[in-house]
Structure formats: structure tokens, C-alpha cells
């Protein structure tokens, strides 16, 4: 039961992470030509924007299979939740690190 609740909250985490990734990428407007490394920002945007959704899909399959087999699925769901949070925060921090570390004259 708890695993289903956690699994139902996982899209909320993924949606929030995608929103913050989009807002963080919009921060690249302050970058002039050659100021920011767009490769690092794109990587951070992918990590924060898409990886939590991929974790959600994979966790849904794993939890459903575990529940059908009669196993405990709590640890799969909670680990996916934590992994999605870490991916979202890590991606946004990667974008912010590039924005804050840009060369200013």
C-alpha cells in the first residue's frame, strides 16, 4: 500500500524537477557569447528534466512486478523516489554551477 502511494508521488517529483530544469535553463540568458559552457548546461537540463521521468517508468514496472509476485515493493519505491530527487537536484545544481561560475568581465 505504501509503495503505491510513494509511486503515485513520484510523478509530482518528476514534474517539479522538470519545471525547475526549464526555469534554470532560462537562466542562461545572462550568458554572453563564450561565457557559459552550454554542454554542461544541456547535460544538467537532461539530468533534471528527463531522468526523473525515466526513473518513474522503470520504478513503476519494477514495483508492479514485485507486487504481482507477492514481494515487498516498498524499498523499490522509496529508492526510486530518493533517486529521482537526487537526479533532479543534481541536474539543477549542475546548471547553477555553470551559471555561477561563468566568466564575467
N, C-alpha and C positions, 0 to 999 in steps of 0.2 A: 504494500500500500504506500509506504513512504517513498519507495523507489519511483512509483508512478507520479507522485507529487513533485519529487525532485526533477524527474524527466519533463514534467509539464512546465517547470520554471526555467528549464534550460533555454527554450526559445526566447524568453524575456532577456536573459543574459546575452544571448547572441544578437538580439535586436539592439540592445543598449550598446553593445560593443561595436556593431556596425555603424550606429549613429555617431558614436564618439570618433570612430575612424574617419568618417566623412567630414566631421567638423574639424578634426585635426589636420586632415589633408588640405582643407580650405585655408589653414594657417600658412601654407606655402606661398600665399600671395605676397608675403613680405619678402620673399627671396628674389633677389635680382639675378641677372644672368651670371651663372657660375658661383653664386653664393651657397646654395644648398645642393647636397647630393641627392638627386631625385631617385636614384636606385635604392638608397636606404629608406627614403620616404615611401616608395612604392612597396617595398618589402614589408614595412611596418603596416601599411594600409591593407595589404593582403592578409597578414597575420591577424590583425584586429578585425578586419571586415568579413573574411571568408572562413577562417579556420574554426571559429566557434560554431558556425553552421555545419561544417563537416564533422566536428566532434558530436554535435547533436544528432546527426543522421546515424553515425556509427554507434553512438551510445543507445539510440532507440532500438537498433537491430540487436545489439548485444543484450540489452535488458529484456526485450521481448523473448528472445531465445532462452535466456536464463529463467524467466518466469514460466515459460511453457514446459521447460524441463524440470520444474519444481525446485530450482535452486534459489538461493538468496541473491537478489539483484541489487541490494542496497549499495554495496561497495562499488559496483559498476557505475551506478547513477551518481553517487557522490563524487567519485573520482572524475567522471566526465564533467560534472558541474565545476569542480575546482580547476580542472584543466582548461575549460572554456574561459573561466575568469582569468586565469594566468595568461592565456593566449591573448585575450582582449586587452588586458592591462599592459602586457609586454609589448604588443604591437603599437599601442598608443604611446607608450614611453619611448619606443624606438623613433617614432615620428617626432615627438617633443625633443628628444636628444639631438636630432638633426636641426630642428628649428632653433633651439637654444645655443647650439654650438656653431652656428653659421658665422662666416667671416663678415664682420662689419667694419666699415672704414670710418 
